[in-house]
Amino acid sequence: MTADTALGAAPSDRPTRHEYAVDAFAEFAGVPTGDYDLLHRYSISEPESFWSSVWDYFDLGERSGPVLAAREMPGAAWFPEVRLNYVDRVLKFADRPGPAVIGLSDDGRRVEIAWSELPARVCATAELLRRLGVGLGDTVAAYLPDEPTAVIAFLATASIGAIWSGCGQDYAPDGAAARMAQLEPKVLFAANGYRFGDKDVDRRSATTELARLLGLRLSHVITELPEPTAQTPPLVPVRVGFDHPLWVLFSSGTTGKPKGIVQGHGGILIEHVKALGLHNEIGPGDVFFWHTALSWMMWNYRVGGLLMGATVITFSGNPLAPSADRLWQICEDEQVTFFGTSPGQLSASSTAGLAPGVDHELVLRTIGSTGSPLAPTLFEWIDEHVSPGLPVSSISGGTDVCSAFCGGTASVPHVPGELTVPYLGCALEAWSRAGRPLVGAVGELVITQPMPSMPIRFWNDPDDAKYRGAYFEHEWSGGIAENVWRHGDWVEVTDRGSITVHGRSDATLNRNGIRMGSADIYEVVEAIDEVVEAMVVGVDRPDAEYWMPLFVTLVPGVELTEELVGRIRTGIRTRLSPRHVPDEVITAPGIPHTRTGKKLEVPVTGILAGRDVSIDPESVDRPELLDWYEQQGTRNRGRAAT
């Protein structure tokens, strides 16, 4: 797809001779083309010019007043005089042929919602919300599988200026309420259940219990959306301020009570069209499928495909049933052009010996990956077994901005194991302990300029104390750095401008003053054929000793022999550092993750150290594993005491 066919409603004078969207945009903005680094420098050195160009390039509507009235973080004031609605942009594509949303499930159903019928369906649900007393600034909760109903419900909520918050039905009622009860929602969207593989999952009693925990009458629980009728009025979204809340996303809950992250209509709109349109080159004619769930910000990001006129795919089933080939079959059946997934799914495909490029007729232009760093071996597997030269966009960002700080972009070739570029408008640096930018060395990921999709605030945080504490009050060696967002990742910016993520900085291994990221060790250990997955942590013991165990899960039927342990240790010693050879290699019954696939290194470190760890079990994919890790910590502390 060319740059300009990817953009949809483009001005007639837009340049048409560029292969890549970023180059067409650069010419529009008056920046020399063909040099991504130059374009990126412009985007962060002249943010007012850059973001106004993004607005105009994508024709986001009328605007007046300043682009950036205040630059401080938190508190940046973007487009303060603009009034808009996220749904307005979706409606630009309502006259397109074909489906806007395709829903797939394990019961064999395939649901299509055409672009032409989307406005009426959204309006019918918006009218129902109004009848139930939902209005501007009210909150609406959703307890749903990943299905088209959720997309319609979200658009209806946003169209009337209400605030959306979604949670997947894999959460128990207590876990969902730990998030959504904070919002005091007026209405709950829910489903009676869903099918997962060959199992029917009934969620009726769970929905009833959640409604009770939220203090909602059952009359305010919507389990079936209304059909539009001849009396359904035209959809006219309510215009709101740029910073009017669009949705509340929640932090993982693995280090305390989940925090509600509030993001606005305008910030999300302009960030998503930038990321999807310029970096991912998604537009009309594309089919956008990112395997996700309502509890993960990637669901919100994927819905953003509608902002570009693309067809989005929802899927509420088991991604590994009846086999690890399930998602690749969807990519073939639906002619997916942009497929987003996780390192875990790609690793499962590799372990299963799949060859999607041979077994399926794929039309993929790009594969996206997020959730954790994508190992170089998986980049190579995609090249060998999916499609030679297929662009791979491994991205890193998060719930905090509902987007990526860095990742792939079509005009810059990727390097296995690296995130290709910092994204436009993102002033990303790696800082030393002294607060100095580093190149070619590992440091703390910081953002030094505001981005429009940064949180407006945290929920129930009137003085921004939690917000400031989360990102802005880190003690560098010279004190707190004003107007610097510290994200908590440990990264390296190479001399080519690419980025390597080495793991969470609060989980960095620090043995004898030498720091190393856990991701570096995983790259070595998980490349060993017998190892399915690994987790390494460093525990400061009361005797001033540093215990560094490596937990591994193995291919079924494989035992952890002395020979295998020797190969693991030798690989780390020779490829990384003799200082970071683990003290023990331990076979584990599993590695616990957040529900978005991140290994629970920080909570497990605390558990092994014997500290009281506040963790919401609903935020963990296999909470029963935490007891096993607690036993390992008890065993080690007892051994150290003797």
RAQUI-V770175 format. One record per backbone hydrogen bond with DSSP energy under -0.5 kcal/mol. NH is the residue of the N-H (numbers start at 0). CO is the residue of the C=O. E is the energy in kcal/mol with one decimal. If there is no record, write none. Layout:
NH	CO	E
NH	CO	E
This chain:
2	17	-0.9
5	1	-1.2
6	3	-1.1
7	3	-0.6
8	6	-0.5
9	7	-2.6
13	10	-1.8
23	19	-1.9
24	20	-2.7
25	21	-2.2
26	22	-2.2
27	23	-1.9
28	24	-2.4
29	25	-0.7
29	26	-0.9
30	25	-3.1
38	34	-2.0
39	35	-2.8
40	36	-2.4
41	37	-2.2
42	38	-2.1
43	39	-1.4
44	40	-2.2
45	41	-2.2
49	45	-2.8
50	46	-2.8
51	47	-1.7
52	48	-2.0
53	49	-2.3
54	50	-2.2
55	51	-2.3
56	52	-3.1
57	53	-2.0
58	55	-0.9
59	54	-2.1
68	76	-2.9
69	76	-0.7
76	69	-1.6
77	75	-0.7
78	66	-3.2
81	78	-1.7
83	239	-2.6
87	84	-1.5
88	84	-0.7
88	85	-0.8
89	85	-0.9
90	86	-2.1
91	87	-0.7
91	88	-0.9
92	89	-1.7
93	90	-1.7
95	92	-2.0
99	112	-3.0
100	112	-1.7
101	311	-2.4
102	110	-3.3
103	313	-2.2
104	108	-1.2
105	194	-0.6
107	104	-1.4
110	102	-2.6
112	100	-2.6
113	111	-0.5
114	97	-2.4
116	113	-0.7
117	113	-1.1
117	114	-0.6
118	114	-0.6
120	116	-2.0
121	117	-2.5
122	118	-2.6
123	119	-2.5
124	120	-1.6
125	121	-2.4
126	122	-2.7
127	123	-1.5
128	124	-2.3
129	125	-2.2
130	126	-2.2
131	127	-1.5
132	129	-1.9
133	128	-2.5
136	160	-2.7
137	134	-2.1
139	162	-3.1
140	186	-2.6
141	164	-1.9
142	188	-3.3
143	166	-1.4
146	144	-1.4
149	146	-1.3
150	146	-1.0
151	147	-2.4
152	148	-2.6
153	149	-2.4
154	150	-2.5
155	151	-2.5
156	152	-2.2
157	153	-2.8
158	154	-2.2
159	155	-1.0
159	156	-0.7
160	157	-1.6
161	156	-2.0
162	137	-3.5
163	245	-1.9
164	139	-1.3
166	141	-1.8
170	167	-1.4
175	171	-2.4
176	172	-2.8
177	173	-1.8
178	174	-0.6
178	175	-0.9
179	175	-2.8
180	176	-2.0
181	178	-0.8
182	179	-1.2
183	179	-0.5
183	180	-0.9
184	179	-0.5
185	138	-2.6
186	138	-0.7
187	219	-2.5
188	140	-2.8
189	221	-2.7
190	142	-1.0
193	200	-1.8
195	198	-3.1
196	194	-0.5
198	195	-1.6
200	193	-3.4
200	198	-0.5
201	199	-0.7
202	191	-3.0
202	200	-0.6
203	191	-0.6
206	202	-2.2
207	203	-2.2
208	204	-2.3
209	205	-2.4
210	206	-2.7
211	207	-1.8
212	208	-2.3
213	209	-2.1
214	210	-0.6
214	211	-1.0
215	210	-2.8
219	216	-2.2
220	217	-1.7
221	187	-2.9
221	219	-0.6
222	220	-0.7
231	228	-1.4
235	233	-0.6
237	158	-3.1
239	83	-3.1
241	81	-1.0
243	240	-2.0
245	262	-3.2
246	262	-1.4
247	163	-2.4
248	260	-2.6
250	258	-2.0
255	252	-0.6
260	248	-4.2
260	258	-0.6
261	259	-0.6
261	456	-2.4
262	246	-2.0
264	243	-2.2
265	241	-2.2
266	241	-0.7
267	263	-2.1
268	264	-2.3
269	265	-2.5
270	266	-1.8
271	267	-2.7
272	268	-2.2
273	269	-1.4
274	270	-2.7
275	271	-3.0
276	272	-2.0
277	272	-0.5
277	273	-2.2
278	273	-1.1
278	274	-0.6
279	274	-2.1
281	275	-2.8
284	308	-0.6
285	282	-2.3
287	285	-0.5
287	310	-3.4
288	286	-0.6
288	337	-2.6
290	288	-0.5
290	339	-2.4
295	292	-2.0
298	292	-0.5
298	295	-2.2
299	295	-0.6
300	296	-2.2
301	297	-2.4
302	298	-2.2
303	299	-1.1
304	301	-2.2
305	302	-2.3
306	303	-1.3
307	303	-0.5
307	304	-1.2
308	305	-1.2
309	304	-2.2
310	285	-2.6
311	99	-2.5
312	287	-2.1
313	101	-2.8
315	103	-1.9
318	316	-0.6
320	317	-1.4
325	322	-1.7
326	318	-0.7
328	324	-2.1
329	325	-1.7
330	326	-2.1
331	327	-1.7
332	328	-3.0
333	329	-2.6
334	331	-0.9
335	330	-1.9
336	286	-2.0
337	286	-1.9
338	365	-1.9
339	288	-3.0
339	337	-0.6
340	367	-2.4
345	341	-2.0
346	342	-2.7
347	343	-2.3
348	344	-2.0
349	345	-2.2
350	346	-3.0
351	347	-2.0
352	349	-1.5
353	348	-2.3
356	384	-2.9
357	354	-1.6
358	354	-2.7
359	355	-1.7
361	359	-1.2
362	335	-0.6
364	336	-3.3
365	336	-1.4
366	390	-2.1
367	338	-2.7
368	392	-2.2
369	340	-1.4
374	372	-0.6
377	374	-1.4
378	374	-1.4
379	375	-2.3
380	376	-1.9
381	377	-2.2
382	378	-2.0
383	379	-2.2
384	380	-3.2
385	381	-2.1
386	381	-2.1
389	386	-2.0
390	364	-0.7
392	366	-3.2
392	390	-0.5
393	391	-0.8
394	368	-2.6
394	392	-0.6
395	405	-2.2
397	402	-2.2
400	397	-1.2
401	397	-1.5
402	397	-1.1
404	395	-2.7
405	395	-1.7
406	420	-2.4
408	411	-0.5
409	278	-1.1
411	408	-1.7
417	414	-2.4
418	498	-3.6
419	417	-0.6
420	406	-2.2
422	404	-2.8
425	422	-2.0
426	424	-0.6
427	425	-1.7
428	445	-2.2
429	437	-0.5
430	428	-0.5
430	443	-2.6
431	435	-2.5
434	431	-2.2
437	429	-3.0
439	492	-3.0
442	490	-3.1
443	430	-2.5
444	488	-2.8
445	428	-2.7
446	484	-2.2
447	426	-2.2
453	450	-1.7
454	399	-0.5
455	261	-2.8
456	261	-0.9
458	259	-2.6
460	457	-0.9
463	460	-2.0
467	463	-2.8
468	464	-2.3
469	465	-1.9
470	466	-1.4
471	467	-2.5
472	467	-1.1
475	473	-0.9
475	478	-1.7
476	432	-2.5
478	475	-2.0
480	473	-0.6
481	479	-0.7
483	480	-0.9
484	446	-2.6
485	470	-2.8
485	483	-0.7
486	444	-2.3
486	484	-0.6
487	444	-0.6
489	502	-3.2
490	442	-2.7
490	488	-0.6
491	499	-2.2
492	440	-0.6
493	491	-0.6
493	497	-2.6
496	493	-1.6
498	418	-2.8
499	491	-2.3
501	489	-3.3
501	499	-0.5
504	487	-2.8
505	487	-0.6
506	503	-1.6
507	504	-1.0
508	515	-2.4
510	513	-1.8
511	509	-0.6
513	510	-1.9
514	512	-0.6
515	508	-2.3
518	501	-1.5
519	516	-0.9
520	516	-0.9
521	517	-2.2
522	518	-1.9
523	519	-1.1
524	520	-2.8
525	521	-2.6
526	523	-0.6
527	524	-1.7
530	527	-1.7
531	529	-0.5
531	552	-2.7
532	552	-1.3
534	550	-2.4
536	548	-1.5
538	546	-3.1
539	537	-0.5
540	538	-0.7
540	544	-3.0
543	540	-1.9
546	538	-2.8
546	544	-0.6
547	545	-0.5
548	546	-0.5
549	583	-2.5
550	534	-3.2
550	548	-0.5
551	585	-2.5
552	532	-2.7
554	529	-2.4
557	554	-2.4
560	558	-1.6
564	560	-2.5
565	561	-2.3
566	562	-1.9
567	563	-2.3
568	564	-2.7
569	565	-2.6
570	566	-2.3
571	567	-2.0
572	568	-2.6
573	569	-2.8
574	570	-2.2
575	571	-1.8
576	571	-1.8
579	576	-1.2
580	577	-0.9
582	547	-2.6
583	547	-0.8
585	549	-2.9
585	583	-0.5
587	551	-2.8
591	589	-0.5
593	597	-2.6
594	618	-0.9
596	593	-1.9
599	591	-2.1
600	598	-2.0
603	599	-2.1
604	600	-2.2
605	601	-2.0
606	602	-2.5
607	603	-2.8
608	604	-1.7
609	605	-0.6
609	606	-1.1
610	605	-2.4
612	610	-0.6
613	611	-0.5
614	612	-0.8
615	252	-2.2
616	614	-0.7
618	615	-2.5
619	616	-1.4
620	592	-2.4
622	619	-0.6
624	621	-2.0
625	622	-1.4
626	623	-0.7
627	623	-0.7
628	624	-1.8
629	625	-2.1
630	626	-1.9
631	627	-1.7
632	628	-2.1
633	629	-2.4
634	630	-2.5
635	631	-2.3
636	632	-2.6
637	633	-2.3
638	634	-2.0
639	635	-2.5
640	636	-1.9
641	637	-0.9
